Amino acid sequence: MDLTRSTAATISYLASLPAPASLPDNGRVQPTETTQFLLDVLLTAYKREDDCDYHLIIDDTAGNMMIVEVPDPACVDSRASSQPRSPTHARNSMRGS
C-alpha cells in the first residue's frame, strides 16, 4: 500500500463496494484493501475492545455511518502488511501520543 497517495471517497461509496467472492488467509483483497481512502467524516465514538482493537464510529454530512477498526499492532502480521507500523501510528493518534 502506498501511503503517500490517497483516494477521496465517501462512506456511501465504500458501502456500495461488492463483497469479495473469497477472502485470502493472508494478505489483502485488491484493490480495496490496498488503497488508502481519504474520507471527510466526524468521529462520533470509539471504544477499545477486549481484543485490544479500537472500533470507531464515523459519520458523514449525508447521514451515513460506518464502523471502522484500528487493529492491535501485535495482531498484524508484518509479513502480510506492506506498512506494519501504520496500526501503531493510528493507535498513537487515538491516544494523543
C-alpha positions as CSV (number, residue, x, y, z in Angstrom):
1,M,0.0,0.0,0.0
2,D,1.3,3.4,-1.0
3,L,0.6,5.7,2.0
4,T,1.9,8.7,0.1
5,R,-1.3,8.6,-2.1
6,S,-4.9,8.8,-1.0
7,T,-8.1,8.3,-3.0
8,A,-11.0,10.5,-2.0
9,A,-14.1,8.5,-1.1
10,T,-17.4,8.6,0.8
11,I,-19.0,6.2,3.3
12,S,-21.7,5.7,0.7
13,Y,-19.1,4.7,-1.9
14,L,-17.3,2.3,0.4
15,A,-20.6,0.7,1.5
16,S,-21.5,0.2,-2.2
17,L,-18.4,-1.9,-2.9
18,P,-19.2,-5.5,-3.6
19,A,-18.0,-8.1,-1.1
20,P,-15.2,-10.3,-2.3
21,A,-16.1,-13.8,-3.5
22,S,-13.5,-15.2,-1.2
23,L,-11.1,-14.0,1.5
24,P,-7.4,-14.8,1.5
25,D,-5.9,-16.5,4.6
26,N,-3.0,-14.0,4.5
27,G,-3.0,-10.8,2.5
28,R,-5.3,-8.1,1.3
29,V,-8.2,-8.0,-1.1
30,Q,-7.1,-5.8,-4.1
31,P,-7.8,-3.1,-4.9
32,T,-10.0,-2.1,-1.9
33,E,-7.7,-3.2,0.9
34,T,-4.6,-1.9,-0.8
35,T,-6.0,1.6,-1.3
36,Q,-5.7,4.4,1.3
37,F,-9.0,6.2,1.2
38,L,-9.5,9.8,2.4
39,L,-12.9,10.5,3.9
40,D,-14.3,13.7,5.3
41,V,-16.1,12.3,8.4
42,L,-16.7,13.0,12.0
43,L,-15.5,10.6,14.6
44,T,-18.6,10.2,16.8
45,A,-17.5,7.4,19.2
46,Y,-14.7,4.9,19.8
47,K,-14.0,2.0,22.1
48,R,-11.0,-0.1,22.9
49,E,-12.3,-3.7,22.7
50,D,-11.3,-6.7,24.7
51,D,-9.1,-7.9,21.8
52,C,-7.2,-4.5,22.1
53,D,-8.6,-3.3,18.7
54,Y,-10.1,0.2,18.5
55,H,-13.6,0.3,17.0
56,L,-14.5,3.7,15.6
57,I,-17.9,5.0,14.6
58,I,-17.6,7.6,11.8
59,D,-20.4,9.7,10.3
60,D,-20.5,12.0,7.2
61,T,-22.6,15.0,6.4
62,A,-25.0,12.9,4.3
63,G,-26.1,10.9,7.4
64,N,-24.2,7.8,6.6
65,M,-22.4,5.9,9.4
66,M,-19.6,3.3,9.3
67,I,-17.8,1.3,11.9
68,V,-14.0,1.0,11.2
69,E,-11.3,-0.8,13.1
70,V,-7.7,0.0,14.1
71,P,-6.1,-3.3,14.8
72,D,-3.8,-4.1,17.7
73,P,-0.3,-4.0,16.1
74,A,0.6,-7.2,17.8
75,C,-2.1,-8.9,15.8
76,V,-0.9,-7.6,12.4
77,D,1.3,-10.0,10.5
78,S,4.1,-7.7,9.3
79,R,4.9,-10.3,6.6
80,A,1.4,-9.8,5.2
81,S,1.4,-6.0,5.6
82,S,3.4,-3.6,3.5
83,Q,3.1,-1.0,6.2
84,P,3.4,-2.8,9.5
85,R,3.8,0.4,11.5
86,S,0.5,2.0,10.3
87,P,-1.7,0.5,13.1
88,T,0.8,1.8,15.6
89,H,0.7,5.3,14.2
90,A,-3.1,5.2,14.1
91,R,-3.4,4.0,17.7
92,N,-0.9,6.6,18.9
93,S,-3.1,9.3,17.2
94,M,-6.1,7.9,19.1
95,R,-4.3,8.1,22.4
96,G,-2.9,11.5,21.7
97,S,0.7,10.2,21.9
